[in-house]
Amino acid sequence: MYYNDYEPAPTLAEIVEHDVRFRGERNPKQAWIGTNYDTWHPNPFYDGEPVPHPEDHDQFEDEQLVLNLGLRGADEIPF
């Protein structure tokens, strides 16, 4: 498939890379760029402190959330 008579059409990876660079350049304070393809990419223009991946979860924080919500662990359910 060709974009025009002289150039091949861009691949999906090239489209996503262009989108990440385009949006990252306009949002240099944002460490991660989410795409329409449900993927996260590091912002190549971000120059701040390291930020964990948006989908990384800390087990301690998850346990604290369960405790704060008053939910029981699976071994405490009486059935």
PDB file with one MODEL, atoms N, CA, C and O in Angstrom:
MODEL        1
ATOM      1  N   MET A   1       0.854  -1.176   0.000  1.00  0.00           N
ATOM      2  CA  MET A   1       0.000   0.000   0.000  1.00  0.00           C
ATOM      3  C   MET A   1       0.901   1.240   0.000  1.00  0.00           C
ATOM      4  O   MET A   1       1.926   1.278   0.681  1.00  0.00           O
ATOM      5  N   TYR A   2       0.512   2.221  -0.753  1.00  0.00           N
ATOM      6  CA  TYR A   2       1.316   3.430  -0.861  1.00  0.00           C
ATOM      7  C   TYR A   2       0.523   4.655  -0.429  1.00  0.00           C
ATOM      8  O   TYR A   2      -0.667   4.788  -0.716  1.00  0.00           O
ATOM      9  N   TYR A   3       1.212   5.535   0.263  1.00  0.00           N
ATOM     10  CA  TYR A   3       0.631   6.799   0.703  1.00  0.00           C
ATOM     11  C   TYR A   3       0.366   7.698  -0.493  1.00  0.00           C
ATOM     12  O   TYR A   3      -0.667   8.364  -0.557  1.00  0.00           O
ATOM     13  N   ASN A   4       1.277   7.718  -1.420  1.00  0.00           N
ATOM     14  CA  ASN A   4       1.122   8.415  -2.699  1.00  0.00           C
ATOM     15  C   ASN A   4       1.919   7.627  -3.725  1.00  0.00           C
ATOM     16  O   ASN A   4       2.325   6.497  -3.452  1.00  0.00           O
ATOM     17  N   ASP A   5       2.147   8.185  -4.874  1.00  0.00           N
ATOM     18  CA  ASP A   5       2.845   7.437  -5.926  1.00  0.00           C
ATOM     19  C   ASP A   5       4.301   7.132  -5.608  1.00  0.00           C
ATOM     20  O   ASP A   5       4.910   6.284  -6.261  1.00  0.00           O
ATOM     21  N   TYR A   6       4.873   7.816  -4.607  1.00  0.00           N
ATOM     22  CA  TYR A   6       6.308   7.691  -4.353  1.00  0.00           C
ATOM     23  C   TYR A   6       6.665   7.139  -2.979  1.00  0.00           C
ATOM     24  O   TYR A   6       7.775   6.643  -2.784  1.00  0.00           O
ATOM     25  N   GLU A   7       5.752   7.216  -2.036  1.00  0.00           N
ATOM     26  CA  GLU A   7       6.066   6.819  -0.658  1.00  0.00           C
ATOM     27  C   GLU A   7       5.150   5.699  -0.188  1.00  0.00           C
ATOM     28  O   GLU A   7       3.945   5.743  -0.437  1.00  0.00           O
ATOM     29  N   PRO A   8       5.703   4.697   0.486  1.00  0.00           N
ATOM     30  CA  PRO A   8       4.834   3.684   1.079  1.00  0.00           C
ATOM     31  C   PRO A   8       4.067   4.277   2.269  1.00  0.00           C
ATOM     32  O   PRO A   8       4.538   5.210   2.919  1.00  0.00           O
ATOM     33  N   ALA A   9       2.900   3.729   2.537  1.00  0.00           N
ATOM     34  CA  ALA A   9       2.101   4.178   3.674  1.00  0.00           C
ATOM     35  C   ALA A   9       2.841   3.863   4.971  1.00  0.00           C
ATOM     36  O   ALA A   9       3.553   2.861   5.041  1.00  0.00           O
ATOM     37  N   PRO A  10       2.687   4.696   5.999  1.00  0.00           N
ATOM     38  CA  PRO A  10       3.370   4.420   7.267  1.00  0.00           C
ATOM     39  C   PRO A  10       2.778   3.188   7.943  1.00  0.00           C
ATOM     40  O   PRO A  10       1.592   2.888   7.806  1.00  0.00           O
ATOM     41  N   THR A  11       3.632   2.490   8.670  1.00  0.00           N
ATOM     42  CA  THR A  11       3.170   1.340   9.438  1.00  0.00           C
ATOM     43  C   THR A  11       2.479   1.833  10.708  1.00  0.00           C
ATOM     44  O   THR A  11       2.590   3.005  11.066  1.00  0.00           O
ATOM     45  N   LEU A  12       1.772   0.938  11.381  1.00  0.00           N
ATOM     46  CA  LEU A  12       1.111   1.297  12.630  1.00  0.00           C
ATOM     47  C   LEU A  12       2.128   1.758  13.669  1.00  0.00           C
ATOM     48  O   LEU A  12       1.872   2.708  14.409  1.00  0.00           O
ATOM     49  N   ALA A  13       3.276   1.093  13.727  1.00  0.00           N
ATOM     50  CA  ALA A  13       4.317   1.484  14.683  1.00  0.00           C
ATOM     51  C   ALA A  13       4.808   2.902  14.404  1.00  0.00           C
ATOM     52  O   ALA A  13       5.062   3.666  15.335  1.00  0.00           O
ATOM     53  N   GLU A  14       4.944   3.255  13.132  1.00  0.00           N
ATOM     54  CA  GLU A  14       5.380   4.610  12.781  1.00  0.00           C
ATOM     55  C   GLU A  14       4.318   5.646  13.133  1.00  0.00           C
ATOM     56  O   GLU A  14       4.641   6.755  13.557  1.00  0.00           O
ATOM     57  N   ILE A  15       3.062   5.283  12.956  1.00  0.00           N
ATOM     58  CA  ILE A  15       1.963   6.193  13.314  1.00  0.00           C
ATOM     59  C   ILE A  15       1.959   6.449  14.813  1.00  0.00           C
ATOM     60  O   ILE A  15       1.833   7.593  15.249  1.00  0.00           O
ATOM     61  N   VAL A  16       2.098   5.385  15.607  1.00  0.00           N
ATOM     62  CA  VAL A  16       2.109   5.527  17.068  1.00  0.00           C
ATOM     63  C   VAL A  16       3.318   6.344  17.506  1.00  0.00           C
ATOM     64  O   VAL A  16       3.189   7.224  18.357  1.00  0.00           O
ATOM     65  N   GLU A  17       4.491   6.070  16.939  1.00  0.00           N
ATOM     66  CA  GLU A  17       5.696   6.823  17.289  1.00  0.00           C
ATOM     67  C   GLU A  17       5.523   8.312  16.981  1.00  0.00           C
ATOM     68  O   GLU A  17       5.916   9.169  17.773  1.00  0.00           O
ATOM     69  N   HIS A  18       4.939   8.602  15.840  1.00  0.00           N
ATOM     70  CA  HIS A  18       4.691  10.004  15.485  1.00  0.00           C
ATOM     71  C   HIS A  18       3.724  10.648  16.475  1.00  0.00           C
ATOM     72  O   HIS A  18       3.937  11.782  16.905  1.00  0.00           O
ATOM     73  N   ASP A  19       2.670   9.932  16.834  1.00  0.00           N
ATOM     74  CA  ASP A  19       1.684  10.447  17.789  1.00  0.00           C
ATOM     75  C   ASP A  19       2.330  10.732  19.141  1.00  0.00           C
ATOM     76  O   ASP A  19       2.079  11.776  19.742  1.00  0.00           O
ATOM     77  N   VAL A  20       3.162   9.808  19.621  1.00  0.00           N
ATOM     78  CA  VAL A  20       3.834   9.977  20.916  1.00  0.00           C
ATOM     79  C   VAL A  20       4.757  11.196  20.867  1.00  0.00           C
ATOM     80  O   VAL A  20       4.761  12.000  21.799  1.00  0.00           O
ATOM     81  N   ARG A  21       5.521  11.338  19.821  1.00  0.00           N
ATOM     82  CA  ARG A  21       6.428  12.489  19.702  1.00  0.00           C
ATOM     83  C   ARG A  21       5.640  13.793  19.582  1.00  0.00           C
ATOM     84  O   ARG A  21       6.001  14.796  20.197  1.00  0.00           O
ATOM     85  N   PHE A  22       4.576  13.781  18.801  1.00  0.00           N
ATOM     86  CA  PHE A  22       3.751  14.971  18.602  1.00  0.00           C
ATOM     87  C   PHE A  22       3.130  15.430  19.923  1.00  0.00           C
ATOM     88  O   PHE A  22       3.208  16.606  20.281  1.00  0.00           O
ATOM     89  N   ARG A  23       2.510  14.483  20.646  1.00  0.00           N
ATOM     90  CA  ARG A  23       1.867  14.839  21.915  1.00  0.00           C
ATOM     91  C   ARG A  23       2.878  15.091  23.020  1.00  0.00           C
ATOM     92  O   ARG A  23       2.649  15.932  23.889  1.00  0.00           O
ATOM     93  N   GLY A  24       3.997  14.372  22.996  1.00  0.00           N
ATOM     94  CA  GLY A  24       5.021  14.562  24.018  1.00  0.00           C
ATOM     95  C   GLY A  24       5.693  15.915  23.919  1.00  0.00           C
ATOM     96  O   GLY A  24       6.013  16.526  24.939  1.00  0.00           O
ATOM     97  N   GLU A  25       5.908  16.388  22.715  1.00  0.00           N
ATOM     98  CA  GLU A  25       6.537  17.696  22.524  1.00  0.00           C
ATOM     99  C   GLU A  25       5.644  18.809  23.076  1.00  0.00           C
ATOM    100  O   GLU A  25       6.141  19.821  23.570  1.00  0.00           O
ATOM    101  N   ARG A  26       4.348  18.620  22.992  1.00  0.00           N
ATOM    102  CA  ARG A  26       3.407  19.627  23.478  1.00  0.00           C
ATOM    103  C   ARG A  26       3.124  19.504  24.977  1.00  0.00           C
ATOM    104  O   ARG A  26       2.581  20.427  25.584  1.00  0.00           O
ATOM    105  N   ASN A  27       3.488  18.376  25.569  1.00  0.00           N
ATOM    106  CA  ASN A  27       3.277  18.130  27.003  1.00  0.00           C
ATOM    107  C   ASN A  27       4.572  17.627  27.641  1.00  0.00           C
ATOM    108  O   ASN A  27       4.620  16.480  28.085  1.00  0.00           O
ATOM    109  N   PRO A  28       5.621  18.449  27.699  1.00  0.00           N
ATOM    110  CA  PRO A  28       6.908  17.952  28.186  1.00  0.00           C
ATOM    111  C   PRO A  28       6.914  17.627  29.682  1.00  0.00           C
ATOM    112  O   PRO A  28       7.856  16.993  30.157  1.00  0.00           O
ATOM    113  N   LYS A  29       5.908  18.034  30.424  1.00  0.00           N
ATOM    114  CA  LYS A  29       5.853  17.720  31.860  1.00  0.00           C
ATOM    115  C   LYS A  29       5.165  16.388  32.134  1.00  0.00           C
ATOM    116  O   LYS A  29       5.116  15.938  33.279  1.00  0.00           O
ATOM    117  N   GLN A  30       4.640  15.764  31.101  1.00  0.00           N
ATOM    118  CA  GLN A  30       3.957  14.476  31.230  1.00  0.00           C
ATOM    119  C   GLN A  30       4.950  13.362  30.924  1.00  0.00           C
ATOM    120  O   GLN A  30       5.490  13.294  29.820  1.00  0.00           O
ATOM    121  N   ALA A  31       5.192  12.484  31.904  1.00  0.00           N
ATOM    122  CA  ALA A  31       6.214  11.448  31.749  1.00  0.00           C
ATOM    123  C   ALA A  31       5.797  10.336  30.790  1.00  0.00           C
ATOM    124  O   ALA A  31       6.637   9.796  30.070  1.00  0.00           O
ATOM    125  N   TRP A  32       4.536   9.996  30.770  1.00  0.00           N
ATOM    126  CA  TRP A  32       4.052   8.893  29.949  1.00  0.00           C
ATOM    127  C   TRP A  32       2.950   9.386  29.025  1.00  0.00           C
ATOM    128  O   TRP A  32       2.139  10.231  29.405  1.00  0.00           O
ATOM    129  N   ILE A  33       2.927   8.854  27.812  1.00  0.00           N
ATOM    130  CA  ILE A  33       1.910   9.203  26.826  1.00  0.00           C
ATOM    131  C   ILE A  33       1.058   7.961  26.572  1.00  0.00           C
ATOM    132  O   ILE A  33       1.576   6.921  26.164  1.00  0.00           O
ATOM    133  N   GLY A  34      -0.245   8.072  26.814  1.00  0.00           N
ATOM    134  CA  GLY A  34      -1.170   6.987  26.502  1.00  0.00           C
ATOM    135  C   GLY A  34      -1.662   7.142  25.074  1.00  0.00           C
ATOM    136  O   GLY A  34      -1.973   8.250  24.636  1.00  0.00           O
ATOM    137  N   THR A  35      -1.732   6.042  24.350  1.00  0.00           N
ATOM    138  CA  THR A  35      -2.159   6.104  22.956  1.00  0.00           C
ATOM    139  C   THR A  35      -3.581   5.581  22.810  1.00  0.00           C
ATOM    140  O   THR A  35      -4.156   5.034  23.751  1.00  0.00           O
ATOM    141  N   ASN A  36      -4.133   5.757  21.629  1.00  0.00           N
ATOM    142  CA  ASN A  36      -5.464   5.235  21.325  1.00  0.00           C
ATOM    143  C   ASN A  36      -5.454   3.720  21.161  1.00  0.00           C
ATOM    144  O   ASN A  36      -6.505   3.104  20.987  1.00  0.00           O
ATOM    145  N   TYR A  37      -4.270   3.122  21.217  1.00  0.00           N
ATOM    146  CA  TYR A  37      -4.139   1.681  21.066  1.00  0.00           C
ATOM    147  C   TYR A  37      -3.924   0.998  22.417  1.00  0.00           C
ATOM    148  O   TYR A  37      -3.446  -0.135  22.481  1.00  0.00           O
ATOM    149  N   ASP A  38      -4.283   1.699  23.494  1.00  0.00           N
ATOM    150  CA  ASP A  38      -4.204   1.171  24.859  1.00  0.00           C
ATOM    151  C   ASP A  38      -2.783   0.761  25.227  1.00  0.00           C
ATOM    152  O   ASP A  38      -2.564  -0.282  25.843  1.00  0.00           O
ATOM    153  N   THR A  39      -1.830   1.589  24.842  1.00  0.00           N
ATOM    154  CA  THR A  39      -0.431   1.365  25.206  1.00  0.00           C
ATOM    155  C   THR A  39       0.141   2.644  25.787  1.00  0.00           C
ATOM    156  O   THR A  39      -0.318   3.743  25.476  1.00  0.00           O
ATOM    157  N   TRP A  40       1.147   2.489  26.633  1.00  0.00           N
ATOM    158  CA  TRP A  40       1.840   3.624  27.241  1.00  0.00           C
ATOM    159  C   TRP A  40       3.254   3.681  26.696  1.00  0.00           C
ATOM    160  O   TRP A  40       3.911   2.656  26.514  1.00  0.00           O
ATOM    161  N   HIS A  41       3.712   4.902  26.439  1.00  0.00           N
ATOM    162  CA  HIS A  41       5.068   5.095  25.920  1.00  0.00           C
ATOM    163  C   HIS A  41       5.730   6.218  26.714  1.00  0.00           C
ATOM    164  O   HIS A  41       5.078   7.210  27.040  1.00  0.00           O
ATOM    165  N   PRO A  42       7.022   6.073  27.028  1.00  0.00           N
ATOM    166  CA  PRO A  42       7.711   7.171  27.710  1.00  0.00           C
ATOM    167  C   PRO A  42       7.783   8.396  26.803  1.00  0.00           C
ATOM    168  O   PRO A  42       8.019   8.283  25.600  1.00  0.00           O
ATOM    169  N   ASN A  43       7.581   9.544  27.390  1.00  0.00           N
ATOM    170  CA  ASN A  43       7.634  10.794  26.639  1.00  0.00           C
ATOM    171  C   ASN A  43       9.090  11.127  26.342  1.00  0.00           C
ATOM    172  O   ASN A  43       9.871  11.326  27.272  1.00  0.00           O
ATOM    173  N   PRO A  44       9.474  11.192  25.065  1.00  0.00           N
ATOM    174  CA  PRO A  44      10.872  11.487  24.754  1.00  0.00           C
ATOM    175  C   PRO A  44      11.281  12.921  25.111  1.00  0.00           C
ATOM    176  O   PRO A  44      12.471  13.237  25.116  1.00  0.00           O
ATOM    177  N   PHE A  45      10.322  13.777  25.404  1.00  0.00           N
ATOM    178  CA  PHE A  45      10.616  15.175  25.736  1.00  0.00           C
ATOM    179  C   PHE A  45      10.526  15.446  27.236  1.00  0.00           C
ATOM    180  O   PHE A  45      10.750  16.573  27.677  1.00  0.00           O
ATOM    181  N   TYR A  46      10.197  14.418  28.022  1.00  0.00           N
ATOM    182  CA  TYR A  46      10.089  14.569  29.477  1.00  0.00           C
ATOM    183  C   TYR A  46      11.481  14.666  30.080  1.00  0.00           C
ATOM    184  O   TYR A  46      12.356  13.855  29.776  1.00  0.00           O
ATOM    185  N   ASP A  47      11.681  15.660  30.933  1.00  0.00           N
ATOM    186  CA  ASP A  47      12.995  15.861  31.544  1.00  0.00           C
ATOM    187  C   ASP A  47      12.835  16.093  33.041  1.00  0.00           C
ATOM    188  O   ASP A  47      13.411  17.028  33.597  1.00  0.00           O
ATOM    189  N   GLY A  48      12.058  15.244  33.683  1.00  0.00           N
ATOM    190  CA  GLY A  48      11.829  15.397  35.113  1.00  0.00           C
ATOM    191  C   GLY A  48      12.302  14.173  35.873  1.00  0.00           C
ATOM    192  O   GLY A  48      13.042  13.336  35.357  1.00  0.00           O
ATOM    193  N   GLU A  49      11.853  14.097  37.109  1.00  0.00           N
ATOM    194  CA  GLU A  49      12.177  12.946  37.954  1.00  0.00           C
ATOM    195  C   GLU A  49      11.553  11.685  37.354  1.00  0.00           C
ATOM    196  O   GLU A  49      10.503  11.760  36.715  1.00  0.00           O
ATOM    197  N   PRO A  50      12.184  10.538  37.551  1.00  0.00           N
ATOM    198  CA  PRO A  50      11.610   9.288  37.051  1.00  0.00           C
ATOM    199  C   PRO A  50      10.221   9.040  37.658  1.00  0.00           C
ATOM    200  O   PRO A  50      10.000   9.257  38.849  1.00  0.00           O
ATOM    201  N   VAL A  51       9.320   8.594  36.834  1.00  0.00           N
ATOM    202  CA  VAL A  51       7.945   8.318  37.239  1.00  0.00           C
ATOM    203  C   VAL A  51       7.643   6.868  36.884  1.00  0.00           C
ATOM    204  O   VAL A  51       7.955   6.435  35.775  1.00  0.00           O
ATOM    205  N   PRO A  52       7.041   6.101  37.804  1.00  0.00           N
ATOM    206  CA  PRO A  52       6.740   4.709  37.469  1.00  0.00           C
ATOM    207  C   PRO A  52       5.705   4.619  36.345  1.00  0.00           C
ATOM    208  O   PRO A  52       4.946   5.557  36.101  1.00  0.00           O
ATOM    209  N   HIS A  53       5.697   3.501  35.690  1.00  0.00           N
ATOM    210  CA  HIS A  53       4.734   3.239  34.627  1.00  0.00           C
ATOM    211  C   HIS A  53       3.319   3.397  35.195  1.00  0.00           C
ATOM    212  O   HIS A  53       3.068   2.974  36.323  1.00  0.00           O
ATOM    213  N   PRO A  54       2.397   3.993  34.445  1.00  0.00           N
ATOM    214  CA  PRO A  54       1.053   4.237  34.966  1.00  0.00           C
ATOM    215  C   PRO A  54       0.306   2.985  35.390  1.00  0.00           C
ATOM    216  O   PRO A  54      -0.612   3.074  36.205  1.00  0.00           O
ATOM    217  N   GLU A  55       0.662   1.840  34.874  1.00  0.00           N
ATOM    218  CA  GLU A  55      -0.040   0.615  35.244  1.00  0.00           C
ATOM    219  C   GLU A  55       0.716  -0.221  36.269  1.00  0.00           C
ATOM    220  O   GLU A  55       0.272  -1.315  36.617  1.00  0.00           O
ATOM    221  N   ASP A  56       1.844   0.273  36.753  1.00  0.00           N
ATOM    222  CA  ASP A  56       2.555  -0.429  37.819  1.00  0.00           C
ATOM    223  C   ASP A  56       1.819  -0.188  39.124  1.00  0.00           C
ATOM    224  O   ASP A  56       1.466   0.944  39.455  1.00  0.00           O
ATOM    225  N   HIS A  57       1.596  -1.249  39.849  1.00  0.00           N
ATOM    226  CA  HIS A  57       0.906  -1.147  41.126  1.00  0.00           C
ATOM    227  C   HIS A  57       1.837  -1.588  42.238  1.00  0.00           C
ATOM    228  O   HIS A  57       2.582  -2.558  42.103  1.00  0.00           O
ATOM    229  N   ASP A  58       1.781  -0.877  43.306  1.00  0.00           N
ATOM    230  CA  ASP A  58       2.564  -1.230  44.472  1.00  0.00           C
ATOM    231  C   ASP A  58       1.695  -2.129  45.356  1.00  0.00           C
ATOM    232  O   ASP A  58       0.595  -1.735  45.745  1.00  0.00           O
ATOM    233  N   GLN A  59       2.175  -3.323  45.673  1.00  0.00           N
ATOM    234  CA  GLN A  59       1.382  -4.266  46.456  1.00  0.00           C
ATOM    235  C   GLN A  59       1.034  -3.684  47.815  1.00  0.00           C
ATOM    236  O   GLN A  59      -0.068  -3.908  48.315  1.00  0.00           O
ATOM    237  N   PHE A  60       1.951  -2.942  48.421  1.00  0.00           N
ATOM    238  CA  PHE A  60       1.679  -2.343  49.723  1.00  0.00           C
ATOM    239  C   PHE A  60       0.504  -1.367  49.624  1.00  0.00           C
ATOM    240  O   PHE A  60      -0.376  -1.368  50.484  1.00  0.00           O
ATOM    241  N   GLU A  61       0.487  -0.536  48.577  1.00  0.00           N
ATOM    242  CA  GLU A  61      -0.614   0.414  48.408  1.00  0.00           C
ATOM    243  C   GLU A  61      -1.931  -0.321  48.196  1.00  0.00           C
ATOM    244  O   GLU A  61      -2.962   0.108  48.714  1.00  0.00           O
ATOM    245  N   ASP A  62      -1.917  -1.420  47.444  1.00  0.00           N
ATOM    246  CA  ASP A  62      -3.132  -2.196  47.239  1.00  0.00           C
ATOM    247  C   ASP A  62      -3.630  -2.781  48.557  1.00  0.00           C
ATOM    248  O   ASP A  62      -4.832  -2.773  48.824  1.00  0.00           O
ATOM    249  N   GLU A  63      -2.713  -3.290  49.382  1.00  0.00           N
ATOM    250  CA  GLU A  63      -3.104  -3.844  50.680  1.00  0.00           C
ATOM    251  C   GLU A  63      -3.654  -2.748  51.591  1.00  0.00           C
ATOM    252  O   GLU A  63      -4.620  -2.970  52.322  1.00  0.00           O
ATOM    253  N   GLN A  64      -3.041  -1.572  51.547  1.00  0.00           N
ATOM    254  CA  GLN A  64      -3.541  -0.459  52.360  1.00  0.00           C
ATOM    255  C   GLN A  64      -4.931  -0.044  51.902  1.00  0.00           C
ATOM    256  O   GLN A  64      -5.770   0.296  52.736  1.00  0.00           O
ATOM    257  N   LEU A  65      -5.194  -0.062  50.614  1.00  0.00           N
ATOM    258  CA  LEU A  65      -6.507   0.282  50.096  1.00  0.00           C
ATOM    259  C   LEU A  65      -7.544  -0.712  50.602  1.00  0.00           C
ATOM    260  O   LEU A  65      -8.637  -0.318  51.009  1.00  0.00           O
ATOM    261  N   VAL A  66      -7.207  -1.998  50.578  1.00  0.00           N
ATOM    262  CA  VAL A  66      -8.133  -3.019  51.083  1.00  0.00           C
ATOM    263  C   VAL A  66      -8.410  -2.780  52.559  1.00  0.00           C
ATOM    264  O   VAL A  66      -9.557  -2.864  53.000  1.00  0.00           O
ATOM    265  N   LEU A  67      -7.364  -2.481  53.327  1.00  0.00           N
ATOM    266  CA  LEU A  67      -7.562  -2.234  54.754  1.00  0.00           C
ATOM    267  C   LEU A  67      -8.394  -0.978  54.988  1.00  0.00           C
ATOM    268  O   LEU A  67      -9.268  -0.966  55.855  1.00  0.00           O
ATOM    269  N   ASN A  68      -8.135   0.065  54.234  1.00  0.00           N
ATOM    270  CA  ASN A  68      -8.872   1.308  54.396  1.00  0.00           C
ATOM    271  C   ASN A  68     -10.333   1.173  54.007  1.00  0.00           C
ATOM    272  O   ASN A  68     -11.189   1.858  54.567  1.00  0.00           O
ATOM    273  N   LEU A  69     -10.626   0.303  53.060  1.00  0.00           N
ATOM    274  CA  LEU A  69     -12.007   0.106  52.641  1.00  0.00           C
ATOM    275  C   LEU A  69     -12.732  -0.903  53.525  1.00  0.00           C
ATOM    276  O   LEU A  69     -13.945  -1.074  53.407  1.00  0.00           O
ATOM    277  N   GLY A  70     -12.000  -1.568  54.405  1.00  0.00           N
ATOM    278  CA  GLY A  70     -12.608  -2.552  55.291  1.00  0.00           C
ATOM    279  C   GLY A  70     -12.928  -3.862  54.599  1.00  0.00           C
ATOM    280  O   GLY A  70     -13.763  -4.625  55.086  1.00  0.00           O
ATOM    281  N   LEU A  71     -12.293  -4.137  53.488  1.00  0.00           N
ATOM    282  CA  LEU A  71     -12.533  -5.388  52.784  1.00  0.00           C
ATOM    283  C   LEU A  71     -11.749  -6.509  53.441  1.00  0.00           C
ATOM    284  O   LEU A  71     -10.696  -6.285  54.039  1.00  0.00           O
ATOM    285  N   ARG A  72     -12.269  -7.697  53.322  1.00  0.00           N
ATOM    286  CA  ARG A  72     -11.590  -8.851  53.916  1.00  0.00           C
ATOM    287  C   ARG A  72     -10.704  -9.530  52.896  1.00  0.00           C
ATOM    288  O   ARG A  72     -10.948  -9.456  51.691  1.00  0.00           O
ATOM    289  N   GLY A  73      -9.687 -10.184  53.384  1.00  0.00           N
ATOM    290  CA  GLY A  73      -8.856 -11.009  52.517  1.00  0.00           C
ATOM    291  C   GLY A  73      -9.617 -12.278  52.161  1.00  0.00           C
ATOM    292  O   GLY A  73     -10.589 -12.624  52.832  1.00  0.00           O
ATOM    293  N   ALA A  74      -9.193 -12.966  51.128  1.00  0.00           N
ATOM    294  CA  ALA A  74      -9.896 -14.167  50.662  1.00  0.00           C
ATOM    295  C   ALA A  74      -9.940 -15.240  51.737  1.00  0.00           C
ATOM    296  O   ALA A  74     -10.904 -16.003  51.797  1.00  0.00           O
ATOM    297  N   ASP A  75      -8.917 -15.320  52.593  1.00  0.00           N
ATOM    298  CA  ASP A  75      -8.903 -16.367  53.640  1.00  0.00           C
ATOM    299  C   ASP A  75      -9.831 -16.029  54.794  1.00  0.00           C
ATOM    300  O   ASP A  75     -10.037 -16.882  55.658  1.00  0.00           O
ATOM    301  N   GLU A  76     -10.393 -14.851  54.856  1.00  0.00           N
ATOM    302  CA  GLU A  76     -11.289 -14.471  55.951  1.00  0.00           C
ATOM    303  C   GLU A  76     -12.756 -14.576  55.573  1.00  0.00           C
ATOM    304  O   GLU A  76     -13.622 -14.361  56.421  1.00  0.00           O
ATOM    305  N   ILE A  77     -13.059 -14.901  54.320  1.00  0.00           N
ATOM    306  CA  ILE A  77     -14.463 -15.016  53.907  1.00  0.00           C
ATOM    307  C   ILE A  77     -15.005 -16.340  54.397  1.00  0.00           C
ATOM    308  O   ILE A  77     -14.398 -17.380  54.144  1.00  0.00           O
ATOM    309  N   PRO A  78     -16.155 -16.332  55.106  1.00  0.00           N
ATOM    310  CA  PRO A  78     -16.631 -17.525  55.813  1.00  0.00           C
ATOM    311  C   PRO A  78     -17.329 -18.563  54.945  1.00  0.00           C
ATOM    312  O   PRO A  78     -18.165 -19.292  55.479  1.00  0.00           O
ATOM    313  N   PHE A  79     -17.060 -18.685  53.687  1.00  0.00           N
ATOM    314  CA  PHE A  79     -17.720 -19.747  52.907  1.00  0.00           C
ATOM    315  C   PHE A  79     -16.747 -20.474  52.027  1.00  0.00           C
ATOM    316  O   PHE A  79     -17.135 -21.394  51.306  1.00  0.00           O
TER     317      PHE A  79
ENDMDL
END
